[in-house]
């Protein structure tokens, strides 16, 4: 069961993803030293103003957070998905942001079997929040390679009792790239468009991901 309102257009992401090279510092604390603040790492929405400054961070539960320092965004007057590393001030909605990394979001697209590419990935975590399906994974790639990643819409199954299953498949075209190393990556899928077909508390989303350990299937309540 396919829906023409889902545009058969695939947004190709040459993912420049989240490679972090860091160093571990071991220090000896003196009696008068102030401990470092506890940092959080979350996927959020960032809103920018007309000057391209991030004025608001929105959690997937809908809570609004205000950065205490000016942060330049990538575009003005827009909302985009980010991985945020931040410290929340006590008993406040204000946050000190240490890092923002833009995360690609992709609505699912309709494609036939000949178009579908399912090169394996390294599955790290897969979860559903209130607003998004979220995937953290390792892309097997070379230093010069590029990959196309997204979500393929595979139709809706309706059971006799009225329960609907919306099926998604992770699309991954490796473009014959070598597997020299794994690059850490995130990808989110907005849930809001599914509300026109699925009923909360009754229906489900089924997501298939091809991994190096075989096909992984996850089922999430809508």
C-alpha positions in Angstrom: 0.0 0.0 0.0 1.8 3.2 -1.3 0.7 6.8 -0.9 1.3 9.3 -3.7 1.6 12.1 -1.2 5.0 10.7 -0.3 7.1 12.3 -3.0 9.3 9.8 -4.8 12.4 11.9 -4.4 15.4 10.9 -2.5 17.6 13.4 -0.7 21.1 12.3 -1.0 23.3 12.9 2.0 27.0 12.8 1.6 27.4 12.5 5.3 30.1 14.5 6.9 29.6 12.9 10.1 30.6 13.2 13.7 34.2 12.1 13.6 35.6 13.0 17.0 39.2 12.8 17.8 39.9 13.6 21.4 42.4 13.2 24.1 41.9 12.0 27.6 43.4 14.2 30.2 44.1 12.8 33.7 44.4 15.5 36.3 44.9 15.5 40.1 42.3 17.7 41.8 43.3 19.9 44.7 41.1 20.8 47.6 40.1 24.2 46.2 39.4 23.1 42.6 35.9 23.3 41.3 34.6 20.1 39.7 33.7 20.2 36.0 30.0 20.6 35.3 28.0 17.5 34.2 27.6 17.5 30.5 24.7 16.0 28.5 24.7 14.8 24.9 21.3 14.8 23.2 19.7 15.0 19.9 17.7 18.3 19.8 16.1 20.8 17.5 17.9 24.2 17.1 16.0 27.3 16.1 17.8 30.3 14.6 16.7 33.9 14.2 17.0 36.3 11.3 20.7 36.8 12.1 21.4 33.1 12.1 21.9 32.9 15.8 20.6 29.9 17.7 18.0 31.3 20.1 16.3 28.1 21.3 17.0 24.4 21.7 13.9 22.1 21.7 13.9 18.6 23.2 12.0 15.8 21.6 9.6 16.1 24.5 8.8 19.7 23.5 10.8 21.5 26.3 12.4 24.8 25.3 16.0 25.5 26.4 17.7 28.8 26.1 21.5 29.1 25.4 23.2 31.5 27.7 25.9 32.4 25.0 25.4 33.5 21.4 25.8 30.6 19.0 26.0 31.0 15.3 23.7 28.6 13.3 24.2 27.5 9.7 21.1 29.3 8.3 18.8 32.0 9.4 15.1 31.7 10.4 15.1 27.9 10.4 14.9 24.8 12.6 17.3 21.9 12.2 18.4 18.8 14.0 21.6 18.8 16.1 23.6 16.7 18.4 24.2 19.1 21.4 26.7 18.8 24.2 25.6 21.1 27.0 25.4 21.8 30.7 22.0 22.7 32.1 22.1 25.4 34.8 20.5 24.2 38.0 16.7 24.7 38.3 16.6 26.6 35.0 15.9 26.2 31.3 19.1 27.9 30.5 22.0 25.9 29.1 25.7 26.3 28.4 26.3 24.8 25.0 29.7 23.3 24.4 29.1 21.9 20.9 26.4 21.7 18.3 26.8 19.3 15.3 24.1 19.3 12.6 22.4 15.9 12.1 20.6 15.0 8.9 16.9 14.2 8.9 15.2 12.4 6.1 11.6 11.7 5.5 11.0 8.3 4.0 10.6 8.0 0.2 8.9 5.5 -2.0 11.2 3.4 -4.2 10.9 0.1 -6.0 13.0 -3.0 -5.5 15.4 -2.1 -8.3 16.2 1.3 -6.6 16.6 -0.1 -3.1 20.2 -0.3 -1.8 20.8 -1.9 1.6 24.6 -2.1 2.1 25.3 -3.2 5.7 26.2 -0.8 8.5 27.5 -1.1 12.0 24.4 -0.7 14.2 25.2 1.2 17.4 21.8 2.2 18.7 18.2 2.7 17.4 15.5 4.4 19.4 12.2 6.3 19.1 11.6 9.6 20.9 8.3 11.5 20.9 9.1 13.2 17.6 11.7 11.2 15.8 13.1 7.7 15.0 16.8 8.0 15.7 19.7 5.9 14.4 23.3 5.9 15.5 25.5 3.8 13.3 29.0 3.2 11.9 29.5 3.8 8.2 32.1 1.4 6.8 34.1 3.6 4.5 37.5 4.8 3.1 38.9 8.3 3.6 37.8 9.4 0.1 34.5 7.5 -0.2 31.0 8.9 0.1 27.7 7.2 1.0 24.0 7.8 0.4 21.8 7.2 3.4 18.1 7.6 4.0 14.8 5.9 4.8 12.8 3.9 2.3 9.0 3.6 2.7 8.0 0.0 2.2 4.2 0.3 2.6 1.5 -0.2 5.3 0.1 -3.5 6.4 -3.4 -3.5 7.9 -4.6 -6.4 10.0 -8.1 -7.6 10.4 -8.4 -6.0 13.9 -7.5 -2.6 12.4 -3.9 -2.5 13.6 -1.5 -1.0 11.1 2.2 -1.6 10.6 4.1 1.1 8.7 7.3 -0.5 7.2 10.6 1.4 6.8 13.9 0.2 5.5 17.3 1.9 5.9 18.6 2.9 2.5 22.4 2.7 2.2 24.3 3.0 -1.1 28.0 2.5 -0.4 29.0 3.3 -4.0 31.5 0.4 -4.0 33.5 2.1 -1.2 36.1 0.2 0.7 35.7 -0.7 4.4 38.8 0.8 5.8 37.3 2.2 9.0 33.9 3.0 10.7 32.7 6.6 10.8 30.3 7.4 13.6 27.0 8.9 12.2 23.4 9.8 13.2 20.2 9.9 11.1 16.7 10.9 12.3 13.3 10.3 10.7 10.5 12.8 11.6 7.3 11.0 12.9 4.8 13.8 12.4 4.0 12.9 8.7 2.9 9.4 9.8 0.0 10.8 11.9 -2.2 10.9 8.7 -2.1 7.1 8.5 -1.3 5.8 12.0 -3.2 6.1 15.3 -1.2 6.6 18.5 -1.5 3.7 21.0 -2.8 1.3 18.3 -0.4 1.2 15.3 3.3 0.5 15.0 6.4 1.3 12.9 8.6 -1.6 11.7 12.1 -0.6 10.8 14.6 -3.0 9.0 18.3 -2.3 9.0 20.9 -4.4 7.3 23.9 -4.9 9.6 27.1 -7.0 9.4 25.4 -9.4 11.8 22.4 -9.8 9.5 19.0 -8.1 9.1 17.9 -6.2 12.3 14.2 -5.6 12.7 12.8 -3.2 15.3 9.2 -2.5 16.1 8.1 0.8 17.8 4.6 1.8 19.0 3.4 4.9 17.3 
